[in-house]
């Protein structure tokens, strides 16, 4: 893959959550919004080699998205029945058709969609004949075949993508969760919900699992690399069972543990009471919208959290406003890896990160790297740490 195409995709991907949010707010239906959103990015994929990083790719995305939304809103006022001619093609270039690939696509299709397409396109059945076979109205068959064609095209494209885009950082991560036959969910919300359920069930065992990646000695080594005043205020974002919160609180710092998971927050509350720790304050909150005042914290900790977030860099950058000038942002997370089965077990969204990419983004937004390193755990997934200091203006 050319460097240009790779750069184009990375730029397009940074706007993905914005685009979905725009569509959803415009039409109000999550299922349809997911469909239109997927169509926009399939259009982007089809035009990767034509797009230019020197021009505004964001404007291009919004133009395509706006047109999709307008067309949808117009179509709402038309008849719901979509009349299709019996000879309508798959809209696939003839020189790109591959018999084995098509067979794989059909195998991945919904059985009903596969059946009606084969009846109609291979066996030559008319809409009326399929209507009799399925005991459905002709208009219902028309809509069903239309939907089956669209899903065939999407699966076909997704089957082609790994060869073209498989090496783009982050692309394979998301593709693990895309099911073009079931777009009726917000992809990121679905993964996040599963992660919450996973940690709610395994909350008592999480500390043991976590030691495979990060143990107490590793954390103490990282803590030893920052110098904080005795009364420092620390926010542990995604505090979980309190691995970082408790370690910092026992050092006398005033700690604020924030986590969206009610079960894990309750467990940490119990640990706080058992240890009679009065300087640990717990808040059940979503770290994507921090309830922290501007310039209020001496340090923020993100520990094995970012790989669960839909837009980790946006959260990191947004959190900077909560840090005092010369304050620290401490990041511990997974190095880029391809242990998909293990990641799926923990419902991770991202397969780790490239530290250099994070460093560049943080520097652009006013945070300099102080020190970094690799944590060698027992798991095949290795971790890294980065400590940034917010630039004093």
C-alpha positions in Angstrom: 0.0 0.0 0.0 1.2 3.4 -0.9 2.1 5.9 1.9 -0.3 8.3 0.4 -3.3 6.0 0.7 -2.3 5.1 4.2 -2.1 8.8 5.2 -5.5 9.5 3.6 -7.1 6.7 5.5 -5.6 7.8 8.8 -6.9 11.3 8.3 -10.4 10.0 7.4 -10.5 7.8 10.4 -9.8 10.7 12.8 -13.2 12.1 11.9 -15.2 8.8 12.1 -16.9 9.5 15.4 -17.8 13.0 14.3 -19.4 11.7 11.1 -21.5 9.1 12.8 -22.6 11.7 15.4 -23.6 14.1 12.7 -25.7 11.5 10.9 -27.4 10.3 14.1 -28.3 13.8 15.2 -29.6 14.6 11.7 -32.0 11.6 11.3 -32.5 10.4 14.9 -32.5 6.7 14.1 -29.5 4.8 15.3 -30.0 1.8 12.9 -30.4 3.9 9.8 -27.6 6.2 11.0 -25.2 3.2 11.3 -26.2 2.2 7.7 -25.6 5.6 6.2 -22.4 6.0 8.2 -21.1 2.7 6.9 -22.0 3.8 3.3 -20.0 7.0 3.7 -16.9 5.1 4.7 -17.3 2.5 2.1 -17.4 5.4 -0.4 -14.2 6.7 1.2 -12.6 3.3 0.8 -13.6 3.0 -2.8 -12.0 6.5 -3.5 -8.9 6.2 -1.3 -6.5 6.4 -4.3 -8.3 9.5 -5.6 -8.4 11.6 -2.4 -5.7 14.1 -1.8 -4.2 14.9 1.6 -3.4 18.4 0.4 -7.1 19.2 0.2 -9.6 19.2 3.1 -10.6 15.5 3.5 -12.9 16.6 6.4 -14.9 18.8 4.0 -15.0 15.9 1.5 -16.4 13.6 4.2 -19.0 16.1 5.3 -20.1 16.7 1.7 -20.6 13.0 1.1 -22.3 12.6 4.5 -24.6 15.6 4.0 -25.6 14.2 0.6 -26.4 10.8 2.0 -28.5 12.4 4.8 -30.4 14.6 2.3 -31.1 11.7 0.0 -32.3 9.6 2.9 -34.6 12.4 4.1 -36.0 12.9 0.6 -36.6 9.1 0.2 -38.6 9.0 3.4 -41.4 10.9 1.7 -41.5 8.5 -1.3 -43.1 5.1 -1.4 -41.3 2.6 0.7 -41.5 0.0 -2.1 -38.4 0.1 -4.2 -39.0 -1.1 -7.7 -36.0 -3.0 -9.1 -35.7 -4.2 -12.6 -35.1 -8.0 -13.0 -31.9 -7.3 -14.8 -30.3 -4.9 -12.3 -26.6 -5.8 -11.9 -24.6 -6.1 -8.7 -22.7 -2.9 -9.7 -19.4 -4.7 -9.4 -16.8 -4.1 -12.1 -16.5 -7.2 -14.3 -12.8 -7.4 -14.1 -12.9 -7.4 -10.3 -15.3 -10.4 -10.0 -13.7 -13.5 -8.6 -15.6 -16.8 -8.4 -14.0 -18.0 -5.2 -14.4 -14.6 -3.6 -18.1 -14.4 -4.5 -18.6 -17.9 -3.0 -17.1 -16.7 0.3 -19.3 -13.6 0.2 -22.5 -15.8 -0.3 -21.4 -18.0 2.6 -21.2 -15.0 4.9 -24.6 -13.6 3.9 -27.7 -13.9 5.9 -29.3 -17.3 4.7 -32.5 -15.6 3.6 -30.6 -12.9 1.7 -28.5 -15.5 0.0 -31.5 -17.6 -1.0 -33.5 -14.8 -2.6 -30.4 -13.5 -4.5 -29.7 -17.0 -5.9 -33.3 -17.5 -6.8 -33.5 -14.2 -8.6 -30.1 -13.9 -10.2 -29.0 -17.5 -10.7 -32.3 -19.4 -11.1 -34.1 -16.5 -12.8 -37.2 -16.5 -10.6 -39.4 -13.4 -10.9 -40.5 -11.3 -8.0 -43.9 -12.9 -8.2 -42.5 -16.5 -8.0 -40.3 -15.5 -5.0 -43.4 -13.9 -3.4 -45.2 -17.2 -3.7 -42.3 -19.2 -2.4 -41.9 -17.0 0.7 -45.6 -16.2 1.1 -44.7 -12.5 1.2 -46.1 -9.5 -0.8 -44.3 -8.5 -4.0 -43.3 -5.2 -2.4 -41.8 -7.0 0.6 -39.8 -9.2 -1.8 -38.6 -6.1 -3.7 -37.3 -4.5 -0.5 -35.8 -7.8 0.6 -33.8 -8.3 -2.7 -32.7 -4.6 -2.6 -31.4 -5.1 1.0 -29.7 -8.4 0.0 -27.9 -6.6 -3.0 -26.7 -3.9 -0.7 -25.3 -6.4 1.8 -23.7 -8.4 -0.9 -21.8 -5.3 -2.1 -20.7 -4.4 1.5 -19.5 -7.9 2.3 -17.7 -8.1 -1.1 -15.9 -4.8 -0.3 -15.0 -5.9 3.2 -13.6 -9.1 1.8 -11.4 -7.1 -0.5 -10.2 -4.7 2.2 -7.7 -6.8 4.2 -5.4 -7.2 1.2 -5.6 -3.4 0.5 -5.8 -2.0 3.9 -4.8 -4.6 6.4 -1.6 -2.9 7.4 -3.1 0.4 8.3 -2.9 0.9 12.1 -6.3 0.6 13.7 -8.1 -0.7 10.6 -8.1 -4.3 11.5 -9.1 -3.4 15.1 -12.4 -2.0 14.0 -13.0 -4.6 11.3 -13.2 -7.3 14.0 -16.5 -5.8 15.1 -18.2 -4.8 11.9 -21.1 -7.0 10.7 -22.6 -5.4 7.6 -25.7 -7.6 8.0 -26.5 -6.2 11.4 -26.0 -2.4 11.4 -28.6 -1.7 14.1 -26.2 -0.6 16.8 -23.6 2.0 17.6 -20.4 0.0 17.0 -18.4 1.7 19.7 -21.2 1.7 22.3 -21.7 -2.0 21.7 -18.0 -2.8 22.3 -18.0 -0.5 25.3 -21.1 -2.2 26.8 -19.5 -5.6 26.4 -16.4 -4.4 28.1 -18.4 -3.0 31.0 -20.2 -6.4 31.3 -16.9 -8.2 31.2 -15.4 -6.2 34.0 -18.6 -6.3 36.0 -18.5 -10.1 36.0 -14.7 -10.4 36.5 -14.2 -7.5 38.9 -13.0 -9.8 41.7 -10.6 -11.6 39.4 -9.4 -8.6 37.5 -6.4 -7.8 39.8 -5.1 -11.4 39.2 -5.6 -11.0 35.4 -4.0 -7.6 35.4 -0.7 -8.9 36.9 -0.1 -10.7 33.6 0.4 -7.3 32.1 1.3 -5.0 35.0 2.2 -5.8 38.6 2.9 -3.7 41.8 6.6 -3.4 41.1 5.9 -2.1 37.6 3.6 0.5 39.0 6.1 1.6 41.7 8.8 2.0 39.1 6.6 4.3 37.1 5.5 6.3 40.2 9.2 6.7 41.1 9.8 8.7 37.8 7.5 11.6 38.7 8.0 14.2 41.5 4.9 15.4 43.1 4.3 17.8 46.0 3.1 16.2 49.3 -0.5 17.4 48.8 -0.7 16.6 45.1 -4.1 16.0 43.6 -4.3 13.0 41.3 -7.1 11.7 39.1 -7.1 8.0 38.3 -9.2 7.8 35.1 -10.7 4.4 34.7 -9.8 3.5 38.2 -11.3 0.0 38.2 -10.6 -1.9 41.3 -8.2 0.8 42.5 -4.7 -0.5 41.6 -3.4 3.0 40.9 -5.8 4.9 43.2 -4.9 2.9 46.3 -1.1 3.0 45.6 -1.3 6.8 45.3 -3.6 7.3 48.2 -1.3 5.4 50.6 1.5 7.8 49.6 -0.7 10.6 51.1 -1.8 12.2 47.8 -5.4 13.3 47.4 -6.8 10.9 44.8 -9.9 11.0 42.7 -10.9 7.7 41.2 -13.3 7.9 38.2 -14.8 4.9 36.5 -18.0 4.3 34.6 -18.4 0.8 35.9 -20.7 0.8 39.0 -19.6 -2.7 40.1 -15.9 -1.9 40.1 -16.5 1.5 41.8 -18.4 -0.3 44.5 -15.6 -2.8 45.0 -13.1 0.0 45.3 -15.3 1.8 47.8 -15.2 -1.4 49.9 -11.4 -1.5 49.7 -11.2 2.1 50.7 -13.4 1.5 53.8 -11.5 -1.7 54.7 -8.2 0.3 54.6 -9.7 3.4 56.3 -8.4 5.6 53.6 -9.9 9.1 53.8 -8.0 10.8 51.0 -9.5 8.7 48.1 -12.7 10.2 46.5 -14.7 8.0 44.1 -16.8 9.2 41.3 -18.9 7.0 38.9 -18.4 9.0 35.7 -17.5 8.6 32.0 -14.0 9.7 31.5 -14.9 10.9 28.0 -16.5 13.9 29.7 -14.4 14.5 32.8 -16.2 16.3 35.7 -12.9 17.9 36.7 -12.1 21.6 36.9 -9.6 23.3 34.6 -6.0 23.2 35.9 -7.1 21.3 39.0 -4.9 18.2 39.0 -1.2 17.6 39.5 -1.3 14.3 37.6 -3.7 12.2 35.6 -3.3 8.4 35.2 -4.7 6.3 32.3 -3.8 2.7 33.2 -4.9 0.0 30.7 -7.8 2.2 29.8 -7.3 3.8 26.3 -7.6 0.5 24.4 -11.3 0.4 25.4 -12.1 3.9 24.2 -13.6 4.7 20.8 -11.5 7.8 20.4 -8.5 7.5 22.8 -6.5 10.4 21.5 -9.5 12.8 21.8 -9.9 11.7 25.4 -6.2 12.2 26.1 -6.1 15.6 24.5 -9.3 16.8 26.2 -8.0 15.7 29.6 -5.1 18.1 29.3 -7.2 21.0 30.4 -7.7 19.4 33.8 -3.9 19.3 34.4 -2.0 22.1 36.1 0.8 23.7 34.1 3.9 21.5 34.6 1.6 18.7 35.7 1.9 15.1 34.6 -0.1 12.8 32.3 0.8 9.1 33.0 -0.2 6.6 30.4 0.2 2.8 30.7 -1.3 0.7 28.0 -0.6 -2.1 25.5 2.0 -2.0 22.8 0.6 -2.6 19.3 -0.1 -6.4 19.0 -2.1 -8.9 17.0 -3.3 -11.2 19.8 -6.9 -10.8 18.6 -8.3 -13.8 20.5 -7.0 -12.5 23.8 -8.1 -9.0 23.0 -11.6 -10.2 22.1 -11.8 -12.1 25.4 -11.3 -8.8 27.2 -13.5 -6.9 24.7 -10.6 -4.6 23.8 -11.5 -2.2 21.0 -7.9 -1.4 20.0 -5.0 -3.8 19.6 -2.6 -1.6 21.5 -0.8 1.5 20.3 2.4 2.8 18.8 4.0 5.1 21.5 5.6 7.3 18.9 2.2 8.2 17.4 0.9 9.2 20.9 4.0 11.2 21.6 3.6 13.3 18.4 -0.1 14.0 19.1 0.6 15.0 22.7 3.4 17.3 21.7 1.2 19.1 19.2 -1.3 19.7 22.0 1.1 21.0 24.6 2.4 18.0 26.5 6.1 17.0 26.2 7.3 13.4 26.8 9.4 13.2 30.0 10.2 9.5 30.0 8.9 6.2 28.5 9.6 2.5 28.7 8.4 -1.0 28.1 6.9 -3.2 30.7 7.7 -6.9 30.2 4.8 -8.9 31.7 3.9 -12.6 31.5 1.4 -12.1 28.8 2.2 -12.2 25.1 0.7 -8.7 25.0 3.4 -6.3 26.3 2.7 -2.9 27.9 4.5 0.4 27.8 4.4 3.6 29.8 4.7 7.2 28.9 4.9 10.2 31.2 4.1 13.6 29.7 4.4 17.1 31.3 1.9 19.8 30.4 3.8 22.7 29.0 3.7 25.9 31.1 2.6 28.8 29.0 
